[in-house]
Amino acid sequence: AELAPPPPRPRPTRPNTDELGRLLEAPPSVVKMKRKPADDMAVIVEDLVKLPGFGRKTANVVLNCIWGLPAQAVDTHIFRVANRTGLAPGKDVRAVEGALMKRVPADYLRHAHHWLILHGRYVCKARRPDCFACPVVDLCHWPEKAAHLDAPPGITTQ
């Protein structure tokens, strides 16, 4: 007897601003905000951070993931990677965000924060970075990376 093929999976949908507003119980004026040109991003961020539960990082995620604008939502992983590697050093989140916006080429800005989060989460980890497996180790400016370049147990480097 042959097995029937599995039913098709529903296609994931991206939330729109109306759904976001409903979920966050946002004021109607913010829900009705239309996508503004990229030069108005500072105004959009200011409007979004007025919402309860919204901070700068969440506002940048909304800009990037919902409206498709190039914004850098700097979390702990991005902050660590940017400072360790020397990509965008800064003493606080806003400094790192600004440095990334200047340093990352325009063609990569839209997805850069996702790539940096994943790199910080799985390779450039806080307590035990996996420098041996890092694809950008030769570009990294972290002075302590030499201590983490040993191969993991079971892997030979001959």
Secondary structure, 3 states (H helix, E strand, C coil): CCCCCCCCCCCCCCCCHHHHHHHHCCCHHHHCCCCCCHHHHHHHHHHHCCCCCCCHHHHHHHHHHHCCCCCCCCCHHHHHHHHHHCCCCCCCHHHHHHHHHHHCCHHHHHHHHHHHHHHHHHCCCCCCCCHHHCCCHHHCCCHHHHHHCCCCCCCCCC
